[in-house]
Every structure is written in structure tokens, then in C-alpha cells.
Amino acid sequence: MELIVEITIFVLAAFVGFEVISKVPTTLHTPLMSQTNAIHGIVMLGGLIVIGYSDSILEDLIGTIAIAFGMINIVGGFLVTDRMLGMFTRKPKEGAK
């Protein structure tokens, strides 16, 4: 594909993704975070495959960036999900053992 077509697809995907995510109600946030963690696991696997078959420094760089961003999103997603689920746990009553 030509570079202009690839950039156009990227910009459109970013716009559509932003529009879809910004419309998500807060009650669905935690289940969606779990799903995005799984998706970013696939991103990391793709990055590993890119690095495994790479023939140039640019492909190594793209794979490394994909792995780094995927890992940041996975760890951050689990931290946010854990924190949100922690808000729904019952707090022990004072004086109870």
C-alpha cells in the first residue's frame, strides 16, 4: 500500500476508536478494560512476531514500540481494573474482628 493510504487508514481508525470509547458508559468501563487487556496481549504477540521476522532496523523499532505500548496498556489496564473493582468491595465494620 502507498504511504498516504496507510496514514489515512491510521487516522480514520484513531478517530473511530476515540468516538467509540468516549461513548462508553461508566458501568461498562471495567468489563471493557478486561477485554482491552486481552487485545493488547495480541498486540504484544504481533510485536514479537514482527521482531522475529524483521530484516531491518525500522521493523525492529516498530516491533519494540508495539511491545512497549502493549505492555504499558496491559499493566495499566489491570491496575485500573483492580482499583475500580476495589471500590465495590465491602469495608469491614469497625469493631468487627
SELO-767262 format. One record per residue (C-alpha): residue number from 0; residue in one letter; x, y, z. Coordinates in steps of 0.2 Angstrom, whole numbers. Layout:
BEGIN
{i = NUM&aa = A&px = X&py = Y&pz = Z}
...
***
This chain:
BEGIN
{i = 0&aa = M&px = 0&py = 0&pz = 0}
{i = 1&aa = E&px = 5&py = 18&pz = -3}
{i = 2&aa = L&px = 10&py = 28&pz = 12}
{i = 3&aa = I&px = -4&py = 40&pz = 10}
{i = 4&aa = V&px = -17&py = 26&pz = 11}
{i = 5&aa = E&px = -9&py = 19&pz = 26}
{i = 6&aa = I&px = -9&py = 36&pz = 35}
{i = 7&aa = T&px = -27&py = 39&pz = 30}
{i = 8&aa = I&px = -32&py = 22&pz = 37}
{i = 9&aa = F&px = -22&py = 25&pz = 53}
{i = 10&aa = V&px = -30&py = 42&pz = 56}
{i = 11&aa = L&px = -48&py = 36&pz = 52}
{i = 12&aa = A&px = -45&py = 21&pz = 64}
{i = 13&aa = A&px = -39&py = 33&pz = 78}
{i = 14&aa = F&px = -54&py = 44&pz = 75}
{i = 15&aa = V&px = -67&py = 30&pz = 76}
{i = 16&aa = G&px = -58&py = 22&pz = 91}
{i = 17&aa = F&px = -59&py = 38&pz = 100}
{i = 18&aa = E&px = -78&py = 41&pz = 96}
{i = 19&aa = V&px = -82&py = 23&pz = 101}
{i = 20&aa = I&px = -73&py = 24&pz = 118}
{i = 21&aa = S&px = -79&py = 41&pz = 123}
{i = 22&aa = K&px = -97&py = 35&pz = 121}
{i = 23&aa = V&px = -95&py = 20&pz = 134}
{i = 24&aa = P&px = -105&py = 22&pz = 150}
{i = 25&aa = T&px = -95&py = 21&pz = 166}
{i = 26&aa = T&px = -104&py = 5&pz = 171}
{i = 27&aa = L&px = -96&py = -4&pz = 156}
{i = 28&aa = H&px = -79&py = 3&pz = 159}
{i = 29&aa = T&px = -72&py = -12&pz = 170}
{i = 30&aa = P&px = -78&py = -26&pz = 158}
{i = 31&aa = L&px = -71&py = -16&pz = 143}
{i = 32&aa = M&px = -54&py = -14&pz = 152}
{i = 33&aa = S&px = -53&py = -33&pz = 154}
{i = 34&aa = Q&px = -56&py = -35&pz = 135}
{i = 35&aa = T&px = -43&py = -22&pz = 130}
{i = 36&aa = N&px = -30&py = -31&pz = 141}
{i = 37&aa = A&px = -33&py = -46&pz = 130}
{i = 38&aa = I&px = -32&py = -36&pz = 114}
{i = 39&aa = H&px = -16&py = -28&pz = 120}
{i = 40&aa = G&px = -9&py = -46&pz = 123}
{i = 41&aa = I&px = -12&py = -49&pz = 105}
{i = 42&aa = V&px = -3&py = -33&pz = 101}
{i = 43&aa = M&px = 12&py = -39&pz = 111}
{i = 44&aa = L&px = 12&py = -55&pz = 102}
{i = 45&aa = G&px = 11&py = -46&pz = 85}
{i = 46&aa = G&px = 26&py = -36&pz = 90}
{i = 47&aa = L&px = 36&py = -51&pz = 95}
{i = 48&aa = I&px = 32&py = -59&pz = 78}
{i = 49&aa = V&px = 37&py = -43&pz = 69}
{i = 50&aa = I&px = 54&py = -43&pz = 78}
{i = 51&aa = G&px = 56&py = -62&pz = 74}
{i = 52&aa = Y&px = 54&py = -59&pz = 56}
{i = 53&aa = S&px = 62&py = -42&pz = 54}
{i = 54&aa = D&px = 75&py = -38&pz = 41}
{i = 55&aa = S&px = 78&py = -20&pz = 46}
{i = 56&aa = I&px = 81&py = -8&pz = 60}
{i = 57&aa = L&px = 64&py = 0&pz = 56}
{i = 58&aa = E&px = 55&py = -16&pz = 58}
{i = 59&aa = D&px = 64&py = -19&pz = 75}
{i = 60&aa = L&px = 59&py = -2&pz = 81}
{i = 61&aa = I&px = 41&py = -4&pz = 76}
{i = 62&aa = G&px = 40&py = -21&pz = 85}
{i = 63&aa = T&px = 49&py = -14&pz = 100}
{i = 64&aa = I&px = 37&py = 1&pz = 101}
{i = 65&aa = A&px = 22&py = -11&pz = 99}
{i = 66&aa = I&px = 28&py = -22&pz = 113}
{i = 67&aa = A&px = 31&py = -7&pz = 124}
{i = 68&aa = F&px = 14&py = 1&pz = 121}
{i = 69&aa = G&px = 5&py = -16&pz = 123}
{i = 70&aa = M&px = 14&py = -19&pz = 140}
{i = 71&aa = I&px = 10&py = -2&pz = 146}
{i = 72&aa = N&px = -8&py = -4&pz = 142}
{i = 73&aa = I&px = -9&py = -21&pz = 149}
{i = 74&aa = V&px = -1&py = -17&pz = 166}
{i = 75&aa = G&px = -11&py = 0&pz = 167}
{i = 76&aa = G&px = -27&py = -9&pz = 162}
{i = 77&aa = F&px = -25&py = -22&pz = 176}
{i = 78&aa = L&px = -21&py = -8&pz = 189}
{i = 79&aa = V&px = -36&py = 2&pz = 184}
{i = 80&aa = T&px = -47&py = -13&pz = 184}
{i = 81&aa = D&px = -41&py = -19&pz = 201}
{i = 82&aa = R&px = -43&py = -1&pz = 208}
{i = 83&aa = M&px = -61&py = 0&pz = 201}
{i = 84&aa = L&px = -66&py = -17&pz = 207}
{i = 85&aa = G&px = -59&py = -12&pz = 224}
{i = 86&aa = M&px = -71&py = 2&pz = 225}
{i = 87&aa = F&px = -85&py = -12&pz = 226}
{i = 88&aa = T&px = -79&py = -22&pz = 240}
{i = 89&aa = R&px = -87&py = -21&pz = 257}
{i = 90&aa = K&px = -77&py = -12&pz = 270}
{i = 91&aa = P&px = -75&py = -21&pz = 287}
{i = 92&aa = K&px = -86&py = -14&pz = 300}
{i = 93&aa = E&px = -77&py = -5&pz = 314}
{i = 94&aa = G&px = -75&py = -16&pz = 330}
{i = 95&aa = A&px = -78&py = -32&pz = 320}
{i = 96&aa = K&px = -64&py = -45&pz = 321}
***
